[in-house]
Amino acid sequence: MDIILASASPRRRELMKLITEDFTAVSVDADETVPEGIPPMLASEYLATIKALGASLKNPDAVVIGCDTTVIADGEILGKPADTEQCRGFMKLLSGRTHQVVTGVTLMYGSSTSSFSETTDVTFRKLTADEIEAYISSDEPYDKAGGYGIQGRGALLVEKINGDYFNVVGLPVSRLNQELNNFISSIKE
């Protein structure tokens, strides 16, 4: 059975290889606007479903995995920073505090769908103004939700995490492996 990872993220593609080498990654052009009324903690699961559906329509005979990761602080989603000023604001908001990283995953095959979200608490240590300026002057934060990458120099900002490290990178590997095995078993029955 073919497996499609509906993601352009090189980080997700590398992590997916921990589960299986036998998959194809595709980019999906999807509207990533979260409609009003969807709680921030459910936004990534909603977007994962939109991405999975887009890839599933083009690959109806494959198991499709859609993913989306959001960073949530004070009940607000922190997307990819648009500019240096917004990134600086994100770093100040996250400094010395705990926030949530939520990755939503949707598995699709034909009319069968299964979705879940994984949440990891991430605590930043108290950052100095110089540390913030050094980090935001790098190229690293601007293509990542919340404006940081824990797998890169962003690791220097993190005091601790509670939950799945790989979830923060963008793919809850252990849970996805279990859910994918269960999903494939259920559609073969």
KAFEN-V703060 format. One record per helix or strand. SS is the DSSP state (a for helix, b for strand). FROM is the first residue (numbers start at 1). TO is the last residue. Records with the same first field share a line. If there is no record, write none. Layout:
BEGIN
SS = FROM-TO, FROM-TO
END
This chain:
BEGIN
b = 2-6, 24-26, 62-73, 76-78, 80-80, 98-109, 112-124, 145-145, 158-162
a = 10-19, 40-58, 84-94, 129-136, 140-143, 153-157, 165-169, 173-188
END
